[in-house]
Amino acid sequence: MSTTDTVPNYRNKVASRSEVTWAGPGTTMMSAYRGLEKWTREHNYDALLGVRFIMCAKPDGEIAYMVYGTAVAWEY
């Protein structure tokens, strides 16, 4: 699905805007994802597509996670 298509099984929903967004670093993959979910809700988007995780090593050797994806809003 591209961000210009209708939403599958919901022909009356059309993607109206999209934005690539990211969150992190988080100490776990889930905490990074929760940050992305929070941003999506706060900016009135309806869904996240194509979420990707990046594992990062901090200078002290600690592992952190970044996450990015496309936030999509649709209209009826």
N, C-alpha and C positions, 0 to 999 in steps of 0.2 A: 504494500500500500504506500503510495506517495502521499504527501500532505495536501495534494490537490484533489484527491479522489473522494468519492462518497465513502462513508463508513460502511464496511461490509455488513450485510443483513439489516441495515438501517438506511434505506435509500433516501429518506427525508433529511438525513444529517450530512452536511457538507463541511469539510474543513475550512475554517474561515481565517485562521492565522496559525503560524507555527514559529518556533524559535528554538535554536540549539542552546541548551543550558547545561550547567555543570554544578556540582557540589563537592565539598570535601575540603581538606582531607578529613577522613574519618578513621577511627582506630579499627573499625571492622567494615566489611563490605556493606553490612546492613545499616550501620550508622551513616555511611555515606549516602546510601540509597534513601534513607529516611530524610536526609537533608534535601535531596532532589525532589522527593514527594512534597515536602513542606513548601519549597519554592513554587512548585507547580500549582498547588492549591492557593497560595497567597497571591498569585498573579492571574488567577481565574482561567487556568487551562483545564481541559477535560481529560487528557491522557498523556502518557509518556510512550514514545516509540523508540526502538533501537537503542536501548540502554547499554552502555559499555562501561566496564570497570578497568581502572588502571592501578596497578600496585606500585607504590613509590617507596623507596627507602630514604628515610631521613638521614642527615649526617651522623646522628648518634646510632644508626643501625636499626632504629625502630621502623616497622612497616606501617604505612598509612595507605588509604585507598581514596582515589578520586573516582567520580562517576559522571558521565555525561550522556545526554540523550536529547531527543527532539520533543518538546512540549507542544501539544496540539490542542486547539480549541475548535469546536464546531458549532454550527448553528442549525436550527431545524427548519 
